Amino acid sequence: MDMIELAREIGRELQKDESYLNMQLARQASDEDQALQDAIGEFNLKRMAINNEAQKEDRDEETLKRLNEEFRAVYAKIMQNENMQRYNDTKTELDAKVQRLTAIITMCAEGEDPETCDYDAASCGGNCASCAGCH
């Protein structure tokens, strides 16, 4: 089996994994949540209104302030939605797994031992300056 086929096999296995399946269920629930979809639509309209106002030469700072407050309120409403929270949680879990897989492959490409190299996302503080390398 060549490396590309091995990558495809990892992809097939990933799509069988509980974290992937949970994320797909959460995505479907979010997509079917009409209140959430309405709020996302409102969010996008607010964002466009802010962009339109900000690009005007004679923009009204009070209007921009009001639109930004409305924008933040809609965002908070979206983020408080149970289906959105579940989707974010399951997406974070899946992303961590994919990041770990990618890091292991990258470490191997840099000469690390495939049997022992690993990546612990919990130890990552986000500041790459002190990192030995995950990418």
Contacts in CASP RR format, 6 or more apart in sequence:
PFRMAT RR
TARGET T0000
AUTHOR 0000-0000-0000
METHOD contacts of the structure
MODEL  1
MDMIELAREIGRELQKDESYLNMQLARQASDEDQALQDAIGEFNLKRMAI
NNEAQKEDRDEETLKRLNEEFRAVYAKIMQNENMQRYNDTKTELDAKVQR
LTAIITMCAEGEDPETCDYDAASCGGNCASCAGCH
1 9 0 8 1.000
10 101 0 8 1.000
14 20 0 8 1.000
14 97 0 8 1.000
14 98 0 8 1.000
14 101 0 8 1.000
17 94 0 8 1.000
17 97 0 8 1.000
19 90 0 8 1.000
19 93 0 8 1.000
19 94 0 8 1.000
19 97 0 8 1.000
20 94 0 8 1.000
22 90 0 8 1.000
22 93 0 8 1.000
22 94 0 8 1.000
23 87 0 8 1.000
23 90 0 8 1.000
23 91 0 8 1.000
23 93 0 8 1.000
23 94 0 8 1.000
25 90 0 8 1.000
26 83 0 8 1.000
26 86 0 8 1.000
26 87 0 8 1.000
26 89 0 8 1.000
26 90 0 8 1.000
26 91 0 8 1.000
27 87 0 8 1.000
29 83 0 8 1.000
29 86 0 8 1.000
29 87 0 8 1.000
30 36 0 8 1.000
30 81 0 8 1.000
30 83 0 8 1.000
30 84 0 8 1.000
30 86 0 8 1.000
30 87 0 8 1.000
31 37 0 8 1.000
33 81 0 8 1.000
33 83 0 8 1.000
35 81 0 8 1.000
36 78 0 8 1.000
36 81 0 8 1.000
36 83 0 8 1.000
36 84 0 8 1.000
39 74 0 8 1.000
39 77 0 8 1.000
39 78 0 8 1.000
39 81 0 8 1.000
40 78 0 8 1.000
42 74 0 8 1.000
43 71 0 8 1.000
43 74 0 8 1.000
43 75 0 8 1.000
43 78 0 8 1.000
46 67 0 8 1.000
46 70 0 8 1.000
46 71 0 8 1.000
46 74 0 8 1.000
47 71 0 8 1.000
49 67 0 8 1.000
50 64 0 8 1.000
50 67 0 8 1.000
50 68 0 8 1.000
50 71 0 8 1.000
53 59 0 8 1.000
53 60 0 8 1.000
53 63 0 8 1.000
53 64 0 8 1.000
53 67 0 8 1.000
54 64 0 8 1.000
78 84 0 8 1.000
79 85 0 8 1.000
79 88 0 8 1.000
96 121 0 8 1.000
99 119 0 8 1.000
99 121 0 8 1.000
99 134 0 8 1.000
100 118 0 8 1.000
100 119 0 8 1.000
100 121 0 8 1.000
103 118 0 8 1.000
103 119 0 8 1.000
103 134 0 8 1.000
103 135 0 8 1.000
104 114 0 8 1.000
104 117 0 8 1.000
104 118 0 8 1.000
104 119 0 8 1.000
106 134 0 8 1.000
106 135 0 8 1.000
107 117 0 8 1.000
107 119 0 8 1.000
107 133 0 8 1.000
108 114 0 8 1.000
108 117 0 8 1.000
119 134 0 8 1.000
124 131 0 8 1.000
124 134 0 8 1.000
128 135 0 8 1.000
END
